[in-house]
Amino acid sequence: MDARFREPRIAHVARTAWLVLGTLMAVLAALLATLAPRDARAEDAASASVAEPSLQEQIRHLAAAPGAPPDRRIARVEVVIGTLDPRLHLAPCQRIEPYLPAGVRPWGKTRVGLRCTQGASPWNVYLPVTVRAWGRGLVAASTLGAGSMLQAGDVVEGEVDYAESASPPLQDAAQAVGRTLAQPLKPGQSVRIAHLRARQWFAAGDTVRLVAGGAGFRLESEGQALSNGVEGQSARVRTDSGRVVTGSPVGARLVELSL
């Protein structure tokens, strides 16, 4: 399958997430100061806890895969901090600990946990956070309707938010030109894989080529498609020996098998 159309793995998101932390920590420091009691000593304790290097390192490991390099496609990261529920009445706290809740990543619309670990009445709240990861990608040059086939002038390069959607933005016009839109796009809106209509590479009954490979080897054979070969969906194929296998349609009459 063309690598340009593969969905990015979660690890790619983690590689970029660590870029958030510098901005995130600065905003958290200001927020924690507002949550702490008005007693100066308590405020100093809260600020000191956020500035503590060991805590910052802990948050780095929570937010990203340790030692992973940043995603080179991302030029800058922007963190927008939301507000806590105004109905909350939090007890004074001498030490407030920020953390990432289980299963939560600092990517797109997310949240950061804040818990009181040293106070008369411990509490735990969640702060809404939006993380935007800006990089170069294709955007619509004008209003484009669903069902229209993209032409070279329909897309231009612009700055897009990689974290806005789980579907990655396209980066090369060759990925878009000739494809049909599955939904309308507004001028300046990023063009993503999910916006393109899935292609049908073959129909049930067609003779298809089966390919499978690994480190240092590649196997090829032929078979008869038992289902339509639609991009992003599995297809069933009967081999010459009569065995039925399932693979991924990746090109014209081409099925990739996983070993």
PANU-576201 format. One record per atom (N, C-alpha, C): residue in one letter; x, y, z. Coordinates in pm, whole numbers, padded with zeros to 5 digits, always signed. Layout:
BEGIN
AXYZ ...
***
This chain:
BEGIN
M+00085-00120+00000 M+00000+00000+00000 M+00087+00124+00000 D+00046+00228-00082 D+00122+00351-00089 D+00134+00411+00051 A+00257+00432+00095 A+00281+00481+00232 A+00219+00617+00254 R+00196+00693+00147 R+00141+00827+00164 R-00001+00823+00218 F-00070+00709+00200 F-00209+00702+00241 F-00227+00623+00368 R-00120+00578+00431 R-00134+00505+00556 R-00172+00601+00668 E-00265+00559+00754 E-00300+00637+00871 E-00179+00640+00965 P-00145+00756+01024 P-00030+00760+01116 P-00059+00679+01240 R+00042+00609+01291 R+00026+00533+01413 R+00019+00626+01533 I-00034+00573+01644 I-00044+00652+01766 I+00093+00701+01807 A+00196+00622+01775 A+00332+00663+01813 A+00371+00795+01751 H+00321+00823+01627 H+00354+00950+01563 H+00295+01066+01642 V+00176+01045+01695 V+00114+01147+01778 V+00197+01169+01903 A+00242+01059+01963 A+00322+01070+02085 A+00453+01142+02058 R+00510+01122+01939 R+00637+01188+01907 R+00624+01339+01908 T+00506+01389+01868 T+00485+01532+01865 T+00441+01587+01998 A+00376+01506+02080 A+00310+01555+02201 A+00406+01622+02297 W+00532+01578+02302 W+00624+01636+02400 W+00651+01783+02373 L+00627+01828+02249 L+00648+01969+02217 L+00550+02058+02291 V+00442+02001+02337 V+00339+02077+02407 V+00385+02121+02545 L+00476+02046+02605 L+00494+02058+02749 L+00546+02192+02796 G+00635+02256+02718 G+00685+02385+02764 G+00573+02485+02783 T+00485+02496+02682 T+00372+02587+02692 T+00274+02540+02798 L+00248+02411+02801 L+00151+02356+02895 L+00192+02381+03039 M+00322+02363+03068 M+00368+02381+03205 M+00356+02527+03248 A+00384+02620+03155 A+00374+02761+03190 A+00230+02799+03223 V+00136+02748+03144 V-00004+02781+03168 V-00054+02713+03294 L-00009+02589+03317 L-00050+02518+03438 L+00000+02591+03563 A+00121+02646+03554 A+00174+02719+03669 A+00084+02836+03705 A+00039+02909+03601 A-00050+03023+03627 A-00184+02975+03681 L-00234+02865+03627 L-00363+02813+03672 L-00356+02766+03816 L-00251+02694+03850 L-00238+02641+03985 L-00229+02753+04087 A-00170+02862+04046 A-00161+02976+04138 A-00299+03030+04171 T-00392+03023+04071 T-00527+03072+04098 T-00607+02974+04181 L-00575+02846+04172 L-00647+02745+04248 L-00601+02740+04393 A-00476+02775+04419 A-00422+02766+04554 A-00487+02869+04643 P-00488+02846+04775 P-00545+02942+04867 P-00470+03074+04861 R-00536+03180+04902 R-00478+03314+04892 R-00367+03336+04992 D-00348+03241+05083 D-00236+03251+05174 D-00107+03245+05094 A-00016+03340+05115 A+00106+03349+05033 A+00188+03224+05042 R+00199+03163+05159 R+00280+03043+05173 R+00222+02929+05091 A+00088+02918+05089 A+00026+02812+05010 A+00050+02834+04862 E+00041+02961+04817 E+00065+02990+04677 E+00209+02960+04640 D+00303+02992+04728 D+00443+02962+04701 D+00463+02812+04689 A+00397+02735+04775 A+00412+02589+04771 A+00358+02533+04641 A+00244+02586+04594 A+00187+02537+04469 A+00278+02570+04352 S+00329+02693+04348 S+00419+02732+04240 S+00546+02648+04240 A+00599+02622+04361 A+00721+02543+04371 A+00699+02401+04322 S+00580+02346+04350 S+00554+02208+04308 S+00549+02197+04157 V+00495+02298+04088 V+00488+02296+03942 V+00626+02314+03881 A+00708+02398+03943 A+00841+02426+03889 A+00942+02316+03920 E+00907+02223+04003 E+01000+02118+04043 E+01041+02034+03922 P+01172+02023+03893 P+01217+01950+03774 P+01166+01806+03769 S+01162+01739+03883 S+01118+01599+03882 S+00973+01587+03837 L+00888+01683+03876 L+00749+01680+03834 L+00736+01709+03685 Q+00815+01804+03636 Q+00813+01833+03493 Q+00856+01711+03412 E+00957+01640+03461 E+01003+01521+03390 E+00896+01413+03392 Q+00825+01402+03503 Q+00717+01303+03514 Q+00608+01333+03411 I+00575+01459+03394 I+00472+01497+03298 I+00519+01469+03156 R+00648+01492+03129 R+00701+01461+02996 R+00680+01314+02962 H+00707+01227+03060 H+00692+01084+03035 H+00545+01045+03022 L+00458+01118+03090 L+00316+01091+03077 L+00263+01133+02941 A+00319+01242+02887 A+00265+01301+02765 A+00324+01246+02637 A+00437+01180+02643 A+00500+01134+02519 A+00581+01008+02544 A+00609+00939+02434 A+00694+00821+02442 A+00835+00866+02478 P+00894+00818+02586 P+01027+00862+02628 P+01131+00843+02518 G+01205+00951+02492 G+01314+00943+02396 G+01273+00952+02251 A+01139+00965+02222 A+01095+00970+02083 A+01121+01109+02026 P+01169+01118+01902 P+01193+01249+01841 P+01062+01313+01801 P+01059+01445+01783 P+00937+01511+01740 P+00905+01479+01596 D+00778+01490+01560 D+00736+01470+01423 D+00785+01590+01342 R+00866+01565+01240 R+00927+01674+01164 R+00825+01753+01084 R+00706+01697+01064 R+00605+01771+00989 R+00546+01885+01071 I+00560+01879+01203 I+00501+01979+01290 I+00598+02095+01312 A+00554+02215+01276 A+00640+02333+01291 A+00622+02400+01427 R+00502+02401+01478 R+00477+02464+01608 R+00355+02402+01674 V+00353+02409+01804 V+00243+02354+01883 V+00182+02465+01965 E+00051+02469+01967 E-00024+02571+02040 E-00115+02503+02141 V-00112+02551+02264 V-00195+02495+02370 V-00296+02600+02415 V-00422+02565+02409 V-00530+02654+02453 V-00593+02592+02577 I-00581+02661+02688 I-00633+02611+02815 I-00775+02659+02836 G-00864+02568+02868 G-01002+02602+02896 G-01019+02648+03040 T-01141+02647+03088 T-01170+02691+03224 T-01239+02581+03301 L-01220+02582+03431 L-01288+02486+03518 L-01434+02526+03535 D-01514+02428+03570 D-01654+02453+03597 D-01666+02559+03707 P-01732+02672+03678 P-01741+02779+03779 P-01820+02738+03904 R-01892+02628+03895 R-01969+02582+04011 R-01881+02509+04113 L-01756+02481+04075 L-01668+02411+04167 L-01625+02502+04282 H-01623+02447+04401 H-01572+02518+04518 H-01465+02429+04580 L-01340+02459+04547 L-01229+02374+04588 L-01171+02420+04721 A-01145+02323+04807 A-01085+02353+04937 A-00941+02397+04918 P-00888+02477+05009 P-00746+02518+05001 P-00655+02396+04994 C-00548+02409+04918 C-00456+02296+04897 C-00313+02348+04893 Q-00224+02279+04962 Q-00083+02318+04965 Q-00002+02258+04851 R-00052+02151+04793 R+00020+02088+04681 R-00080+02036+04579 I-00073+02088+04457 I-00162+02049+04348 I-00079+01980+04242 E-00122+01862+04203 E-00044+01780+04109 E-00117+01767+03976 P-00056+01815+03865 P-00115+01793+03733 P-00078+01654+03681 Y-00168+01591+03606 Y-00139+01459+03551 Y-00226+01435+03429 L-00187+01338+03349 L-00267+01298+03234 L-00352+01177+03273 P-00483+01186+03266 P-00568+01072+03300 P-00537+00953+03210 A-00566+00834+03258 A-00541+00711+03183 A-00611+00715+03048 G-00536+00682+02943 G-00593+00677+02809 G-00606+00811+02740 V-00563+00918+02805 V-00576+01052+02748 V-00441+01096+02692 R-00442+01151+02570 R-00320+01202+02508 R-00332+01354+02491 P-00222+01428+02503 P-00227+01572+02480 P-00230+01602+02330 W-00345+01584+02269 W-00357+01595+02124 W-00500+01631+02090 G-00523+01740+02021 G-00658+01783+01991 G-00730+01829+02117 K-00859+01803+02124 K-00936+01837+02243 K-00915+01728+02348 T-00855+01765+02459 T-00819+01667+02560 T-00840+01729+02697 R-00779+01672+02799 R-00794+01725+02934 R-00672+01690+03017 V-00648+01770+03117 V-00541+01749+03214 V-00605+01737+03351 G-00561+01639+03428 G-00613+01623+03563 G-00536+01708+03663 L-00604+01762+03759 L-00543+01837+03869 L-00596+01777+03999 R-00506+01735+04085 R-00551+01677+04211 R-00473+01736+04328 C-00545+01753+04436 C-00485+01803+04558 C-00426+01685+04634 T-00296+01687+04653 T-00230+01576+04723 T-00186+01614+04864 Q-00208+01741+04897 Q-00169+01784+05032 Q-00265+01895+05076 G-00367+01855+05147 G-00465+01951+05193 G-00564+01884+05286 A-00643+01965+05355 A-00739+01911+05452 A-00847+01829+05383 S-00887+01870+05260 S-00991+01799+05184 S-00939+01772+05044 P-00881+01654+05018 P-00829+01622+04884 P-00939+01632+04778 W-00901+01676+04659 W-00996+01686+04549 W-00926+01652+04418 N-01006+01627+04316 N-00956+01591+04184 N-01049+01651+04080 V-00995+01729+03987 V-01076+01792+03883 V-01005+01775+03748 Y-01081+01801+03641 Y-01026+01790+03507 Y-01038+01925+03436 L-00927+01964+03376 L-00919+02092+03306 L-00920+02068+03155 P-01017+02125+03080 P-01017+02107+02934 P-00899+02177+02869 V-00836+02110+02776 V-00720+02164+02705 V-00734+02130+02557 T-00700+02222+02470 T-00697+02196+02326 T-00554+02213+02278 V-00500+02107+02218 V-00363+02110+02166 V-00370+02114+02014 R-00310+02216+01955 R-00306+02228+01809 R-00162+02211+01762 A-00143+02127+01661 A-00010+02098+01608 A-00007+02145+01463 W+00060+02255+01439 W+00057+02319+01307 W+00172+02273+01219 G+00139+02247+01093 G+00239+02207+00995 G+00186+02233+00855 R+00269+02207+00754 R+00229+02231+00616 R+00142+02117+00565 G+00042+02152+00486 G-00047+02053+00428 G-00133+02117+00321 L-00217+02038+00257 L-00303+02089+00152 L-00432+02146+00210 V-00477+02258+00154 V-00605+02317+00191 V-00685+02344+00064 A-00817+02354+00080 A-00903+02382-00034 A-00882+02527-00079 A-00866+02545-00210 A-00844+02679-00265 A-00975+02757-00276 S-01087+02685-00279 S-01219+02748-00291 S-01322+02651-00235 T-01448+02689-00240 T-01553+02598-00195 T-01562+02479-00290 L-01555+02359-00233 L-01557+02237-00314 L-01674+02150-00269 G-01754+02106-00363 G-01872+02028-00331 G-01844+01880-00322 A-01925+01810-00244 A-01914+01664-00235 A-01940+01602-00372 G-01862+01502-00408 G-01876+01436-00537 G-01793+01497-00648 S-01730+01611-00623 S-01647+01673-00725 S-01510+01606-00730 M-01455+01596-00851 M-01322+01539-00868 M-01219+01651-00858 L-01121+01632-00773 L-01024+01736-00746 L-00930+01758-00865 Q-00911+01885-00898 Q-00818+01925-01002 Q-00698+01993-00937 A-00593+02015-01016 A-00470+02071-00962 A-00492+02207-00895 G-00581+02288-00949 G-00604+02420-00893 G-00697+02422-00774 D-00753+02308-00738 D-00849+02303-00626 D-00781+02302-00490 V-00653+02267-00487 V-00582+02256-00360 V-00453+02338-00366 V-00419+02398-00252 V-00295+02473-00240 V-00231+02436-00107 E-00104+02469-00092 E-00036+02441+00035 E-00069+02550+00136 G-00088+02509+00261 G-00116+02604+00367 G-00078+02544+00501 E-00108+02616+00607 E-00081+02568+00741 E-00206+02499+00795 V-00190+02377+00842 V-00304+02299+00889 V-00276+02244+01028 D-00382+02214+01099 D-00372+02159+01234 D-00378+02006+01224 Y-00264+01940+01248 Y-00259+01795+01240 Y-00343+01730+01350 A-00363+01800+01460 A-00435+01742+01573 A-00586+01763+01564 E-00631+01832+01462 E-00773+01865+01451 E-00860+01742+01429 S-00805+01642+01362 S-00881+01522+01328 S-00791+01401+01333 A-00854+01285+01355 A-00777+01161+01354 A-00728+01127+01214 S-00795+01179+01113 S-00755+01156+00974 S-00644+01253+00937 P-00531+01205+00887 P-00418+01294+00858 P-00443+01383+00738 P-00389+01504+00738 P-00401+01592+00622 P-00309+01546+00510 L-00351+01570+00387 L-00267+01538+00272 L-00160+01645+00258 Q-00043+01603+00209 Q+00071+01695+00197 Q+00115+01720+00054 D+00077+01631-00035 D+00122+01639-00174 D-00001+01642-00265 A+00001+01734-00364 A-00112+01746-00455 A-00139+01615-00530 A-00034+01536-00549 A-00051+01408-00619 A-00141+01313-00541 Q-00152+01334-00410 Q-00238+01250-00329 Q-00385+01285-00348 A-00413+01406-00398 A-00550+01454-00406 A-00604+01464-00548 V-00523+01508-00642 V-00570+01531-00779 V-00623+01401-00839 G-00743+01410-00895 G-00807+01293-00955 G-00895+01216-00859 R-00891+01250-00731 R-00974+01183-00631 R-01108+01255-00618 T-01208+01182-00573 T-01343+01238-00557 T-01369+01269-00411 L-01425+01387-00385 L-01455+01428-00249 L-01578+01355-00195 A-01568+01309-00072 A-01681+01244-00007 A-01767+01345+00068 Q-01714+01465+00091 Q-01788+01568+00162 Q-01740+01704+00116 P-01822+01808+00133 P-01781+01942+00086 P-01671+01999+00174 L-01595+02091+00114 L-01487+02159+00185 L-01502+02309+00168 K-01466+02383+00273 K-01469+02528+00268 K-01331+02581+00229 P-01324+02702+00175 P-01193+02759+00142 P-01101+02763+00264 G-00978+02715+00247 G-00881+02713+00357 G-00891+02592+00447 Q-00992+02508+00428 Q-01005+02388+00512 Q-00905+02283+00468 S-00844+02215+00563 S-00744+02113+00530 S-00810+01996+00458 V-00736+01940+00363 V-00784+01825+00287 V-00725+01701+00350 R-00810+01615+00400 R-00765+01496+00473 R-00809+01368+00402 I-00744+01259+00440 I-00775+01130+00377 I-00922+01098+00389 A-00983+01129+00506 A-01123+01098+00529 A-01216+01177+00437 H-01168+01287+00378 H-01251+01368+00289 H-01263+01308+00150 L-01178+01210+00119 L-01176+01151-00014 L-01259+01023-00019 R-01330+01006-00128 R-01411+00886-00144 R-01319+00765-00167 A-01351+00656-00100 A-01268+00535-00113 A-01274+00483-00257 R-01159+00439-00307 R-01153+00387-00443 R-01181+00237-00445 Q-01247+00192-00551 Q-01268+00049-00571 Q-01164+00001-00671 W-01075-00087-00623 W-00964-00132-00705 W-01001-00249-00795 F-01103-00324-00759 F-01148-00436-00844 F-01286-00478-00798 A-01351-00563-00879 A-01485-00612-00848 A-01482-00761-00819 A-01584-00809-00753 A-01595-00953-00726 A-01595-01028-00859 G-01517-01135-00866 G-01504-01213-00989 G-01380-01181-01069 D-01318-01066-01041 D-01195-01029-01113 D-01078-01116-01069 T-00987-01138-01161 T-00861-01203-01126 T-00769-01098-01066 V-00716-01128-00949 V-00632-01032-00878 V-00496-01092-00848 R-00401-01005-00822 R-00267-01047-00787 R-00251-01038-00636 L-00203-01145-00575 L-00180-01149-00431 L-00032-01129-00404 V+00000-01038-00310 V+00139-01014-00276 V+00154-01021-00124 A+00266-01075-00082 A+00299-01082+00060 A+00450-01072+00071 G+00496-01004+00175 G+00640-00989+00187 G+00683-00970+00330 G+00811-00972+00348 G+00871-00955+00479 G+01014-00912+00460 A+01096-00932+00562 A+01236-00894+00556 A+01311-00980+00454 G+01342-00921+00340 G+01424-00989+00241 G+01351-01083+00148 F+01218-01087+00151 F+01148-01176+00057 F+01014-01117+00016 R+00964-01165-00097 R+00835-01120-00148 R+00771-01236-00224 L+00645-01264-00193 L+00572-01373-00257 L+00457-01316-00338 E+00434-01376-00456 E+00324-01331-00542 E+00251-01452-00599 S+00120-01436-00613 S+00037-01540-00676 S-00090-01473-00728 E-00180-01554-00783 E-00304-01500-00836 E-00422-01570-00772 G-00538-01505-00780 G-00660-01563-00728 G-00780-01491-00785 Q-00899-01537-00744 Q-01024-01476-00790 Q-01090-01403-00674 A-01122-01277-00696 A-01184-01197-00590 A-01326-01248-00563 L-01356-01268-00436 L-01490-01309-00395 L-01572-01191-00346 S-01510-01074-00333 S-01579-00952-00292 S-01515-00834-00362 N-01584-00723-00362 N-01528-00602-00423 N-01406-00556-00344 G-01309-00503-00415 G-01188-00453-00350 G-01195-00303-00329 V-01244-00262-00212 V-01261-00121-00181 V-01149-00076-00088 E-01091+00038-00120 E-00982+00095-00041 E-01022+00107+00106 G-00936+00057+00195 G-00962+00066+00336 G-01047-00046+00393 Q-01093-00138+00308 Q-01173-00250+00353 Q-01103-00381+00317 S-01137-00487+00387 S-01078-00618+00357 S-01151-00681+00239 A-01078-00765+00166 A-01136-00836+00052 A-01102-00985+00063 R-01195-01070+00021 R-01174-01215+00023 R-01139-01261-00117 V-01039-01351-00124 V-00988-01401-00253 V-00970-01551-00244 R-01011-01622-00350 R-00988-01766-00359 R-00863-01790-00443 T-00765-01858-00386 T-00640-01885-00457 T-00658-01998-00557 D-00555-02018-00640 D-00561-02126-00739 D-00575-02262-00674 S-00529-02276-00550 S-00539-02404-00481 S-00675-02424-00413 G-00761-02321-00419 G-00893-02331-00359 G-00903-02273-00220 R-00793-02229-00166 R-00794-02170-00032 R-00848-02027-00038 V-00929-01989+00061 V-00984-01853+00068 V-00901-01772+00168 V-00849-01658+00121 V-00766-01572+00205 V-00828-01432+00208 T-00787-01355+00307 T-00835-01218+00323 T-00717-01122+00322 G-00729-01014+00247 G-00622-00917+00238 G-00674-00776+00220 S-00582-00684+00199 S-00616-00542+00183 S-00598-00500+00038 P-00702-00448-00027 P-00687-00395-00163 P-00598-00270-00159 V-00489-00272-00235 V-00395-00160-00230 V-00367-00098-00367 G-00426-00153-00472 G-00403-00101-00606 G-00493-00172-00705 A-00479-00137-00833 A-00561-00197-00937 A-00538-00348-00941 R-00644-00424-00903 R-00640-00571-00899 R-00521-00624-00819 L-00492-00558-00709 L-00378-00593-00626 L-00424-00605-00479 V-00389-00719-00416 V-00427-00744-00277 V-00302-00776-00197 E-00287-00708-00085 E-00173-00728+00003 E-00215-00818+00118 L-00140-00928+00139 L-00169-01021+00247 L-00075-00998+00363 S-00127-01015+00483 S-00045-01004+00603 S+00003-01142+00644 L+00133-01153+00672 L+00187-01282+00713 L+00196-01290+00865 
***
